[in-house]
Amino acid sequence: MQFRHNDFRVFSSLRRENMIIEVIQAGGLPENYNADLAKSVNHHDSERFGWQQVRILLDNSSAILEAGALQFMFGNIEMENRSGGVGGFAKKFVGSAVTGESASKPVYRGTGEIYLEPKRKDFTLIELAPGEEIIVDDGLFYCAENTVKVGVAKQGNASTALFGGEGLFQTKITASDSSYVVLELPVPEYELVRYELKGETLKVDGTFAVLRSSTVEFSVERSTKSLIGSASSGEGMLQTFRGHGEVWLAPTLPMRARPF
């Protein structure tokens, strides 16, 4: 199939023989663009809109999307919903209720172009190795090759869920093969801080850790060994990460969530 070559700005892309995933934005503003209108929507005529969009090009391949993410598609593509019978649906419903993720992830198969809903957010494209597993905050999963499984990760114990600020469950993404995944970020990608733990310990005062490898142990601990020491330090309980793997922090997330 001959894909369209529209005037897109490509922020990033991942390519396989039978699939391309791109983070794009429509081409530059036309010469006769109205400057007053540009200012009214909070940007200048020489600037681009502050949004991004994901485009997936399939060539006899398949992709899994977050439910409701599709904007339009072109070509010979069919959609199916993953379901596991009554028991499977019940498990998915519970997972959806506690994690905020949609109960089902539609799969799109065939040849053609898929355009996902544009958003005023940043997306990041990552590649998972066969068998690799990551745990992410609710709502980060956006789409992926159909070689991943999106499920639920349960916190290790009730105290971690209660004091960790992440709830009892998070979203778990598991790759059965080398897999491309698109995540919807809560902050611009350049504001992320990535740590590769090699047996070290990372302690965080807040809930701005957005991703971790499943090989990284997560717990919540007091900032000092005594309750009095924790109270006097002003830090209290800290999210604690140990082991080997990656942890992504979004230090500016609390500031962005704060009303001005």
N, C-alpha and C positions, 0 to 999 in steps of 0.2 A: 504494500500500500504506500502511496506517495503522501507523506505528511505535509501539512501546510507550513509555510515559512512566513508567518505573519511578523509584523514589526514588534518583536518582544525584546525586552531587556531581560537577559538570563542572569540571575544572581548566582545560582549554583545548579549543578546537574550531576546525576549519576547515570552511567550508561552500561547496559548489558547488550548482548547480541539481539535479544528479543524485547527489550524494554528500555525506555528512557524516562527518568523522573526529573522534572525541572521545577525550580522556584523562579517564577517569572513576574514581569510587570509589563503592561501594555507600553507601546512605543511612546516617543516624545510628544509633547503637546503640539497641536497644529499651530501654524503661523498666525492664524486669525483668531486664536483663543482670546476670549474676553478677559482683560486684566482685572476688571472690577469683580467679575464672577470668581476668578481665581482667588482674590483676596477674601471674598465672602465665605469660601470654604477653607480658609486658613492655610493657604499656600500661595506662592507667587507664580506668575506665569512662566518663569524660567525653571521652576522646580517640578518634580514629578509628584504624583499622588503618593501619600505615605501608606501604601498597601502592597501586599504580595499575594500571589496566587500560585497554586501547584498545578502543573500539567503533567499527565502521564501518557506516554505514547506506547501502546501495546502492539506487538507483532506476534499474534498467535500465543499470547501469554495472559497472565491474570494478576490482578491487584486486589488488595483488601482495603476498604475505606472505613473511616468512622461514619456511622449512620448519620445521614443528613448533610454530609460534606459535598456531595455531587452538585455541581451547577449545571453543566451540560456535557454531552458526549457526542462524538461523530464517528461513524464507521459501523462495522459489524461487531457489536459488543453486546453481550447479554449479562444480566445481573441475576445473582442468586443470593439468598440469605442463608447463612450458616445456622442450623438448628440441630438440637440434639434430643428431640422428643420432649415429652412432658418433664422428665427428670432434668434433662439438659436445660430446658427453658427455665425451670424453677431455679437452678443454680445460677443461670445467667441473670435472672431477675434479681436475685439476692445480691449478686456481685454488682449489678447496676445500681441498686439502691444504696449500697454502702460506699462505692467508689465514685459514683457520678458518671461512669462510663456507660455508653449505650449498651442495651442488652444483646444486640446482634450487630455483627460487622458484615455488611454486604460485600460479596466478591464479584468482580467484573472480569469477564473472560472474552477474549476475541482479539480483533485487530482494529485499531482506531485511536482516537484521541479522547482523553477524559480531562475535563477542567473542573477543579474543585472551587468551592466558594472563596472569593477573595476576602482577605481580612486585613485589618490594620494591625497586624502583628508580624513577628518574624517567624520563619520556619527554618529548621535545620535538617539536613540530610545526613544520615549516618549509615554505616555498614556494619552489620553484626556478623561475626564469624559463626560457622556451624556449631550449634549447641550453646551459643552465647545467650545470656539472659540478663535483662536490665529491669529495674523497678523504677517507675516514674510517677510523678504527681498526676492526680486526676486531670483529665482533659488534655494531656500532652500528646497522646497518640492521635495522628491525623490520617495516615495511610501507609501502606507498605507493600512490598512484594507478597504474593500469596504463599510465602514459605515461612510465615511467622504465625504464632499463636498469641492472641491477646487474652490474658486471663487475670486472675486476682492473686495478689500476694498478701498473706495474712501476717500481721505484726507478730513478733515472737511472744509477747506476753501482754497482759492487760495494762500494766503500768506504762509500757512503751506506747501503747495506743492512747492511753489517757493523758500522759504528760508530753508525748512527742509532738502533738499538734498535727499529725498526719492521719489520725483516725485508725480504726482497726485494720483496714484494708487499703492497699494501693494497687496500681495497675502493673501487671507483669507482662513483659514482651519477650517471647522465646523464639529463637531462630532455629529451624530444623535444617537449614542450609545457609550458605552465605546469602545474606538478605539485606535489602535496602529498606530503611524506615524513615518516614518523615515525622518530625515532632513539631508541634505548635508551641512556641516558646512564650513564657509570660513576660519576658524582657527581651530587648534586642540581643542578638547573639554575642555581640562584642562586649556586653556587660557580664557575660558568664565567666566564672572562675572554675577551671577544671583541675582537680587534684587526682593524681595517680598514686594510690596508696600501695606501698610495698612493705606491709607489715606495720606501718605507722598508725597513729591515732589522730583523727580529725574531730574536734569538738566545736559545735555551732550553737550560739545563743539565738535561737529563733527558728522559723520554719521556712527557710529559703533554700534548703537543699532540694533540688528538683529531680535529680536522677542519681542512681547508684547502680553499680554492678551487683548482681545477686550474690556474688562471692564476698561482698563487703557486709560485715555484721553491723546491724543498726540497733542501738539501744538508747535509753535516756538515763542520764546519771546526774547526781548532784555535782555542783561545781567544786565543792570541797567534801571531805569525808564526813563532816558533821553538819547537822542542820543549822547550828548557830553560825558556822563558817559560811555556809551557803547564803544565809540571810544577810550576814555582814558584807559579803562580797557584792551583793546586789544582782548576782547572775542567776541563782536558783538552779533550775534543771537545764541541762545541756543535751542537745542531740549529739550522739557519739557514734562515730564510724570507725571500724577497725578491720584490718585484714588486707587483702590484695584485690585491687580493682579500682574503678574510676568513680569519683563523686563530682557532680556538677553543683555549684552554688550560684545563686542569683542574688548577690548582696544588695542590689538596688530594688529588689522586689518589695520589701516593706515600704520604701519611700514611694514607689509607684502606686501601691495600694492605698496609701494615705490620702484622704481628701485634702484639697488645698483651699 
